[in-house]
């Protein structure tokens, strides 16, 4: 994030979001964009730690739930309790389940039912929408 926000994530103006996020983070989180497959540095992240929302810092996923899906986006089989919410996404002539941050409502990616056990889910996330905090 470019600087520390001074207002609650749910009441930020567009100008505050633009000053807080990089252009790519803004495009993904606020405009529901998608980063190009294979471009996220978080794909190779293997250290113990937590993936957080780049918009508000909300913890989203623990490293232990990350898996290699072969899609080119960081993938997880389970979010932290209460960390994300979902909505129906009917864009691009298909129906998908959009995943967004429960705190700031930033677009994170989509969830699909082709993931590994124990959930059978694949949370396919945009790396630009997240930061990584290594465990201490």
N, C-alpha and C positions, 0 to 999 in steps of 0.2 A: 504494500500500500504506500502511496506517495506521502501521506501525512496522517496524523491522528485525527479522526473525526471528532467534532465537538457536539454533535447531536445524536440522538438515538437513531439506529439504522432505519427504523420504520417511519421516521419523519424527515429524513434528509431530502433536500431539494435536488433537482437534477444537477445543478451547479456544484453542490457539495459532493455528490457522487463522482462527478467528472474530476474534481480536484483531489479526491481520495484514491481513485483507481487509475491504473494505467489505461491507455486507450483499448488495449486488448481485453483487459479485465472488464472494462465498462461495456464493451461490445457483447461479451459473453453473459455477464451477470445481469445487466440492465436491459439489453436489447435481445436477449435470448439467442445469441450467436453461438456458433460452434467453431472451435479451433480446428485446424487441419490435423488429421490423424497423424500420429507419430511425432508430433512437434513438442509435446510437453516434457519438460525435464523431470516431472514427477513419475513418468513411466518407469524410470530406472531406480526410483527411490526404494531402498530395501531396509533402511535403518528402522529401529523401533521408534515409534512416535505416533503423532496424531496429525491427520489432515484436517485443516480448518478452512472456513469460508474466507476467501480473500476480501470479501466485502465488509464483514463484521467480526471476524475472529471466532465465530461459533465452531466448537469442535464438531466434526462431521463423521469421520471414520478413523478407526484404529488401524495401524499397519497390519495387524494380524488378520484383517478381513480383506486385504488387497490380494488380488490374484492376476496372473497373466492370461488375459482373455484373447490375445491375438488381434484385437480390434484397432489398436493404435491409440486408445484412450485409457487412462487409469481406471481400473475396474475393481469393484468391491462387492462382497456378497451380503454385507449388512451394515447399515449406518448405526451410529450411536443412538440410544433411545431418545426420541423427541428432537433429534437434530435436523431432520428433513421432513418435508411434506411433499405430496404429489398432487398433480392435476392432470386432466386429460388434455393432450396436445393433438390437435387435428390439423396441424400445418403440414405442408409438403405432401398433400393428398394421401395421408395415412393417419392412423390413430396410434398414438404412443402415450406412454405415461411419463410426463415431465417431472423431474425432481428439482425442488428448490429449497433453499435454506429456510428453516423454520423461523429464524430470527429476522433476517432482513429481506426475505423473499427473493433473493438473488437466484437466477437460473444456474443450475449446476450441471445438468445433463438429463439423461433418461434412464429408466429402469426397465429391464427385460426379464422374461422368465426362462432364460437359457443359461443360468449361472450354476455354479457348483453347489454341492451339499455344504452346509446343512440347510440353506434357505432355498436353493434353486434359482436365486435371483442374481442378476448382473446389473449393478449400479454403474453405468458407463458415464464417467464424469469428465468434464472439461478441466484439464489441469490449470488453465488460466483462471478458473473460478476458485482455486484452492491454494493454500499455502501449506507447508509442512513444518511441524514443530517436533524436532527430535526429542526423544525421552532423555531425561537427565541422567 
